[in-house]
Amino acid sequence: MLGGAGMLLAASPAQAADVSYRTECVPPPISGLPPVQGTTKVQLTVPAEAKVGDTVEVVWKTVQAASNNPDVLDLDKDTVKPTGTVKVGGATTGTLQMEGPRQNPPIPKNSAMVLPDMKGTLKLEKAGEITLTPDAYNINVSKPISTDTKCIPKETVQPGATIKVTDGGGATTGGGTTTGSTAGSTTAGGTTAGTTTGGTATAGGTTAGGTTSGSGGGTGQTDFPGKEVSVNFACTSPGPAGIASKVTINAKKSGGSYALTVKTAKGVMDSPAALPAGALKPSMDIVIGGADKGSVKVTGPANAEPLEQGKPVDLSDMTGTYKPGASGKSTLSPGTLTIDVTLGSSKINIPCKVKGSVTPSLELDTTAQQGGASGGTTTGSTGSTGSTAGGTDSGGGLAATGAEDNGTLRALGLVAGTAILLGGAVFTFTPWRRLRGTR
């Protein structure tokens, strides 16, 4: 939860009117199809009244998705995961991120899409009436390949709920953009009963933290822990459409250089197939800003244990060395994440670039070193920690691909082939036979 502690008020039956709006759903780019038009009907549920300092739960129920599952493919149980945004208006403005579990009944061909409820939490920091309006949403399907259908409103949407916030004696902050962050956990292939997922936001002020951490000047300090920051990565085919993760950059001073350790959130993606040990390896470009410029390459070891198909995967810690090329306050921020998958002699490289802006994780007081980074790129060293299965489901990752035999990456070769429709969004795939031959 961002914005500090507060009483969590569950969404009591207070504001629960249906809101309908014309929607345009965009199929995955590889389909080559035009956007699909439809109508979305949403019910938002929140407490009618709350006090400044409270944290309220917002529930998004999709009464009607913009399209049905057409007469092509039956969707398996627990393969559909929605995410979305709610616009916050009135006494404060901003955007609340919503997330639902990967949880659905089997959806037969030519029947209505059944989406699980999405949830988010909102910290109230200003008195007055706050309106909540449903906005864009995304539907991720994990089988037979991971694909995303993005749906956006095509008309002005009416508010779906209003909260009357009274002054409870808590501190208030000036208006500003509020950005939610997802939280919670799900198990692979579904959600354990009682477990919820959702976003978090702070109403009345910007929640994105500034740069943090210790200074690397002449204080004798050697360890500099970074701040955990939220990053959205947009991946290229044949990777997932995107990965959302928390990233932390830590540094340990050694002479004039810094040994970096980069950590990502657990379960940032699902294994695309049953992969043997040593098949999946992460790396990242750390962007240097402030007084210094350039980037540092950090790499992590491959998975030490075999990975099960469809199970969440923890990326190993990535390490490298930063040698400053300028003196002053220098910042370190997450950059492009790269996932390398190797099966025998077959290699797949999946770059995932940062989408939007990202807050620096670490700020250091640096002293220029000969041959330092200023404007250049440094290649880091490989760490020693293996990746393990398990963790939370972040959604939109390399989800289960439908491969049923030993380590076949059937969904990673995205070329024209069998057509599969989801709500009018067609996406295609053909198994990568070259990879199948390496088993």
matplotlib code that plots the C-alpha trace (Angstrom):
import matplotlib.pyplot as plt

x = [0.0, 1.4, 0.9, 1.2, -0.9, -4.7, -7.8, -8.8, -12.6, -13.9, -16.4, -19.7, -22.9, -23.0, -22.2, -23.0, -24.8, -23.9, -22.1, -22.1, -19.8, -18.8, -15.5, -12.8, -10.8, -7.4, -6.3, -2.7, -0.5, 0.4, -3.2, -3.3, -7.0, -8.7, -10.0, -13.3, -16.2, -18.4, -20.1, -18.6, -20.8, -19.1, -20.3, -18.0, -18.5, -17.0, -18.1, -20.4, -18.6, -15.1, -12.7, -9.4, -6.7, -8.8, -7.8, -10.8, -11.2, -12.6, -14.2, -14.7, -17.2, -17.4, -21.1, -20.5, -17.3, -17.1, -17.4, -18.1, -15.7, -16.4, -17.2, -13.5, -11.9, -13.0, -11.0, -9.7, -10.4, -8.2, -6.5, -8.0, -6.6, -8.0, -6.3, -7.6, -7.7, -10.2, -10.1, -10.3, -12.0, -13.7, -11.9, -8.7, -7.6, -5.5, -5.6, -6.1, -4.7, -7.0, -6.1, -8.0, -6.8, -6.2, -9.5, -12.4, -14.7, -14.3, -15.6, -17.1, -17.1, -19.7, -20.5, -20.0, -16.6, -16.5, -14.0, -13.1, -13.6, -10.7, -9.7, -7.7, -7.1, -7.3, -5.7, -7.9, -5.9, -8.3, -11.9, -14.7, -16.5, -14.4, -15.8, -14.6, -15.0, -14.1, -11.6, -9.4, -8.9, -6.7, -7.5, -4.6, -5.1, -2.3, -3.1, -2.3, 0.0, 0.1, -1.7, -3.3, -6.4, -6.5, -9.9, -10.3, -13.4, -14.7, -17.0, -17.1, -17.7, -20.0, -18.7, -19.6, -19.3, -18.8, -17.2, -18.0, -14.8, -15.0, -12.2, -11.1, -8.3, -5.6, -3.1, -4.0, -1.9, -2.3, -3.8, -1.7, -1.6, -2.1, -0.7, -1.8, 0.4, -0.7, -0.3, -1.5, -0.7, -2.2, -1.2, -0.3, -3.4, -5.8, -6.3, -6.5, -9.9, -9.9, -6.8, -7.3, -5.2, -5.5, -3.9, -3.0, -3.1, -3.0, -5.7, -4.6, -0.9, 1.7, 2.8, 5.9, 8.8, 11.9, 15.4, 16.8, 19.5, 22.8, 25.4, 28.7, 30.9, 33.6, 31.5, 33.1, 29.8, 30.2, 26.7, 24.0, 20.5, 18.3, 14.6, 12.1, 10.5, 7.7, 8.6, 6.5, 8.4, 7.1, 8.5, 9.0, 7.7, 8.0, 8.0, 5.1, 3.2, 4.6, 6.0, 5.2, 7.8, 9.3, 13.0, 15.7, 19.2, 21.7, 25.3, 28.5, 31.4, 34.8, 37.6, 36.2, 33.7, 30.4, 29.4, 25.7, 23.0, 19.7, 16.6, 13.2, 9.9, 9.2, 7.1, 7.5, 6.5, 5.2, 7.5, 6.6, 7.1, 8.9, 12.4, 15.6, 18.1, 20.2, 17.7, 16.5, 18.9, 18.1, 20.1, 19.4, 20.9, 21.1, 20.7, 23.0, 21.8, 22.4, 26.0, 27.2, 25.8, 25.8, 24.7, 25.9, 25.1, 24.1, 23.6, 22.2, 22.8, 20.5, 17.9, 19.6, 16.6, 14.2, 11.1, 7.6, 5.3, 3.0, 4.5, 5.7, 9.4, 11.7, 14.5, 17.9, 19.7, 21.7, 25.1, 27.7, 30.2, 29.6, 32.7, 31.7, 32.8, 31.8, 31.8, 28.5, 25.1, 24.5, 21.3, 20.8, 17.5, 16.2, 16.6, 15.9, 15.4, 16.5, 15.4, 17.5, 16.1, 18.5, 17.5, 20.5, 21.9, 18.7, 18.7, 15.9, 16.6, 13.6, 14.3, 11.8, 12.1, 10.9, 7.5, 6.9, 9.0, 10.6, 11.9, 15.6, 16.2, 19.5, 21.4, 25.2, 27.7, 30.3, 33.9, 35.1, 37.4, 39.6, 37.8, 34.5, 31.0, 30.4, 28.4, 29.6, 28.4, 30.0, 29.5, 28.8, 29.8, 27.5, 26.1, 25.8, 22.2, 19.9, 16.3, 13.5, 9.9, 7.2, 6.1, 3.2, 1.5, 2.2, 0.2, 1.1, 4.3, 5.6, 2.5, 1.8, 2.0, 0.3, 3.4, 2.8, 6.1, 9.6, 10.6, 9.0, 8.7, 5.7, 4.4, 7.7, 7.8, 5.1, 4.6, 1.5, -0.4, -3.4, -5.9, -7.3, -10.0, -10.6, -13.5, -12.9, -9.1, -7.3, -3.8, -1.7, 1.0, 2.8, 5.1, 8.8, 9.8, 13.5, 13.2, 11.2, 14.0, 16.4, 14.7]
y = [0.0, 3.4, 6.6, 5.2, 3.2, 3.6, 1.7, -0.5, -0.1, -2.9, -2.0, -2.3, -2.2, 1.5, 2.6, -0.2, 1.2, -0.2, 2.0, 1.2, 2.7, 2.1, 0.3, -0.4, -3.6, -3.8, -7.3, -8.4, -6.8, -10.1, -10.7, -7.9, -7.3, -4.0, -3.0, -4.5, -2.4, -3.4, -2.2, -2.7, -2.7, -2.2, -2.1, -0.3, -0.9, 1.4, 2.7, 5.6, 7.5, 7.5, 9.8, 11.4, 8.9, 5.8, 3.4, 2.1, -0.9, -0.4, -3.4, -3.5, -6.1, -6.6, -7.2, -7.4, -7.5, -5.8, -9.1, -12.8, -15.7, -16.6, -20.0, -21.0, -22.1, -23.2, -21.3, -23.4, -22.8, -20.1, -18.8, -15.3, -12.4, -8.8, -5.5, -2.0, 1.6, 3.7, 7.5, 9.4, 12.9, 15.5, 16.6, 14.9, 13.6, 10.7, 7.1, 3.9, 0.6, -2.4, -6.1, -9.3, -12.9, -15.4, -17.1, -18.0, -20.9, -22.8, -20.5, -22.4, -21.2, -18.6, -17.6, -14.5, -13.7, -14.2, -12.0, -12.1, -9.0, -6.5, -4.8, -1.8, 0.3, 4.0, 6.1, 9.2, 12.3, 15.1, 15.9, 16.3, 14.1, 11.8, 10.2, 7.0, 6.2, 3.0, 3.4, 1.2, -2.5, -5.4, -9.1, -11.5, -15.1, -17.5, -20.5, -21.7, -18.7, -15.5, -12.7, -9.4, -7.7, -4.0, -2.3, 1.5, 3.7, 5.4, 7.9, 9.9, 7.5, 8.5, 8.1, 4.7, 5.6, 8.5, 8.6, 11.4, 12.0, 13.9, 15.4, 12.9, 14.9, 13.4, 15.4, 16.5, 16.9, 19.1, 17.7, 15.8, 12.7, 9.4, 6.3, 2.8, -0.2, -3.8, -6.0, -9.4, -12.9, -15.7, -19.3, -20.5, -21.3, -19.6, -17.9, -19.6, -19.1, -15.9, -14.4, -11.2, -9.0, -5.3, -2.0, 0.7, 4.5, 7.6, 10.2, 13.8, 13.6, 12.0, 8.7, 8.0, 8.2, 10.2, 8.9, 7.5, 6.0, 6.8, 9.1, 7.7, 10.6, 10.5, 9.3, 5.8, 4.2, 1.2, -0.3, 1.8, 0.1, 1.3, 2.1, -0.4, 1.1, 0.0, -0.6, -1.6, -3.4, -3.8, -6.9, -7.7, -10.9, -13.7, -12.6, -11.5, -8.3, -6.8, -7.5, -5.4, -5.7, -4.0, -3.4, -2.6, -1.5, -1.9, -0.9, -1.7, 0.6, -0.9, 1.7, 4.2, 1.7, 0.1, -3.5, -3.5, -6.1, -5.7, -7.6, -8.0, -9.0, -12.7, -14.4, -11.7, -14.2, -17.7, -20.3, -20.7, -24.5, -27.1, -25.8, -27.7, -26.1, -23.5, -22.6, -19.1, -16.2, -12.5, -9.4, -5.6, -2.3, 0.1, 3.7, 6.2, 9.8, 13.0, 14.0, 10.9, 9.4, 6.0, 2.5, -0.6, -4.1, -6.4, -10.2, -13.0, -16.7, -19.1, -21.1, -23.6, -26.0, -27.2, -24.9, -26.3, -25.2, -22.4, -21.9, -18.4, -17.9, -15.7, -14.1, -14.5, -11.4, -9.6, -8.2, -5.9, -3.1, 0.6, 2.7, 6.5, 8.7, 12.0, 13.6, 14.7, 13.1, 10.3, 8.3, 4.6, 3.5, 0.2, 0.0, -2.7, -6.2, -9.0, -12.7, -15.3, -18.8, -21.5, -25.1, -27.0, -24.9, -22.9, -19.5, -16.9, -13.3, -11.3, -7.6, -5.8, -2.1, 0.3, 1.6, 5.2, 6.9, 5.2, 6.6, 6.1, 3.4, 4.8, 8.1, 8.1, 10.9, 9.8, 10.7, 10.4, 7.4, 7.0, 4.9, 5.5, 5.4, 9.0, 8.4, 4.8, 1.3, -1.1, -4.9, -6.4, -9.7, -12.7, -13.4, -16.7, -17.0, -19.3, -18.6, -20.6, -21.3, -19.7, -16.2, -14.1, -13.7, -10.3, -10.9, -10.4, -12.5, -15.5, -17.5, -21.2, -22.0, -25.3, -27.3, -30.8, -32.5, -32.0, -28.3, -27.5, -23.8, -24.1, -20.6, -18.7, -19.1, -16.5, -16.9, -17.1, -20.3, -21.5, -18.7, -18.3, -15.7, -14.1, -11.7, -10.8, -10.4, -12.9, -14.0, -16.7, -19.1, -22.1, -24.3, -23.5, -26.9, -26.0, -25.9, -29.1, -30.9, -30.0, -32.2]
z = [0.0, -1.0, 1.0, 4.5, 6.8, 7.2, 8.0, 5.0, 4.3, 2.2, -0.5, 1.2, -0.9, -1.4, -4.9, -7.3, -10.4, -13.8, -16.3, -20.0, -22.6, -26.2, -26.4, -29.0, -28.5, -30.3, -31.3, -30.9, -33.6, -35.3, -36.2, -38.8, -38.0, -37.5, -34.0, -32.7, -31.6, -28.7, -25.4, -22.0, -18.9, -15.5, -11.9, -9.4, -5.7, -3.0, 0.5, 0.2, 3.0, 4.5, 6.4, 5.4, 6.2, 5.3, 2.7, 0.7, -1.5, -5.0, -6.8, -10.6, -11.7, -15.5, -16.1, -19.8, -21.8, -25.1, -27.1, -26.7, -27.1, -30.8, -32.2, -32.6, -29.4, -25.9, -23.2, -20.3, -16.7, -15.0, -18.2, -18.3, -16.3, -16.5, -15.5, -15.9, -14.8, -12.9, -13.2, -9.9, -10.1, -7.9, -4.8, -6.1, -9.5, -10.7, -11.9, -9.9, -11.2, -11.0, -11.2, -11.1, -10.5, -13.3, -12.5, -14.7, -15.4, -18.7, -21.5, -24.4, -27.9, -28.9, -25.3, -23.1, -21.8, -18.1, -16.3, -12.6, -10.5, -10.4, -7.2, -6.1, -2.9, -2.6, 0.2, 0.9, 1.9, 1.0, 2.1, -0.5, -3.0, -5.1, -8.3, -9.7, -13.5, -15.3, -18.1, -20.3, -19.5, -20.8, -21.1, -20.9, -22.0, -21.0, -23.3, -25.9, -26.0, -23.9, -25.7, -24.7, -26.0, -25.1, -24.8, -24.6, -24.2, -27.4, -25.6, -22.4, -19.6, -16.7, -13.1, -11.6, -8.0, -5.6, -2.1, 0.3, 2.2, 5.5, 7.5, 10.0, 11.4, 9.2, 7.2, 3.7, 0.7, -2.4, -5.5, -7.9, -10.0, -8.2, -9.6, -8.3, -8.0, -8.0, -5.0, -3.8, -4.9, -7.0, -7.6, -11.0, -13.0, -10.6, -7.2, -3.9, -2.2, -0.3, -2.0, -3.9, -6.1, -6.7, -7.2, -4.7, -5.1, -3.0, -3.5, -3.2, -4.0, -6.2, -4.7, -6.9, -4.6, -5.4, -5.7, -2.5, -0.7, 0.8, -0.6, -1.8, -0.7, 1.9, 4.8, 5.0, 4.0, 1.7, 1.4, -0.5, -0.6, -3.4, -3.4, -4.8, -7.9, -10.2, -13.8, -16.8, -19.6, -23.2, -24.7, -28.4, -30.1, -29.3, -25.7, -23.6, -24.4, -21.2, -17.7, -14.6, -11.8, -8.8, -9.3, -6.7, -7.4, -4.6, -4.6, -2.6, -2.9, -3.6, -4.2, -6.7, -8.2, -7.1, -7.3, -8.3, -7.4, -9.1, -7.8, -9.5, -7.9, -7.4, -10.1, -12.7, -15.5, -16.1, -17.6, -21.3, -21.2, -19.1, -19.3, -18.2, -15.8, -17.4, -20.1, -19.0, -18.2, -17.4, -17.9, -17.7, -18.8, -15.8, -17.0, -15.4, -15.1, -13.1, -13.1, -14.9, -18.1, -19.8, -18.8, -17.0, -18.1, -15.3, -15.8, -13.7, -13.9, -15.6, -13.7, -11.4, -11.3, -14.0, -14.5, -14.7, -17.5, -16.5, -13.0, -11.9, -12.3, -10.1, -12.1, -10.6, -9.0, -11.7, -10.9, -12.6, -11.8, -12.1, -12.6, -12.4, -15.2, -13.6, -10.2, -8.5, -7.7, -10.2, -10.4, -11.4, -13.0, -14.4, -18.2, -20.9, -19.4, -21.7, -21.3, -23.1, -23.6, -24.8, -25.8, -27.1, -30.0, -30.4, -28.7, -28.4, -27.3, -25.9, -25.2, -22.9, -23.0, -20.2, -21.0, -19.8, -17.2, -14.2, -10.9, -10.2, -7.6, -6.3, -6.1, -5.4, -4.7, -7.3, -8.1, -11.7, -12.4, -15.3, -18.0, -16.1, -17.6, -18.6, -21.8, -22.3, -21.6, -19.1, -19.3, -15.9, -14.4, -13.8, -10.4, -8.7, -7.6, -9.5, -10.3, -8.7, -9.5, -7.3, -6.3, -7.2, -10.6, -12.1, -15.2, -18.8, -18.5, -20.3, -19.4, -20.1, -23.7, -24.1, -24.7, -23.4, -23.9, -22.6, -22.8, -26.2, -26.7, -29.0, -28.4, -28.9, -32.7, -33.7, -37.4, -39.5, -38.9, -36.9, -36.2, -32.7, -31.8, -28.5, -28.5, -32.1, -31.6, -33.8, -33.0, -34.8, -34.0, -35.3, -33.2, -33.8, -35.2, -35.0, -31.2, -31.1, -32.8, -30.0, -27.4]

ax = plt.figure().add_subplot(projection="3d")
ax.plot(x, y, z, "-o")
ax.set_aspect("equal")
plt.show()
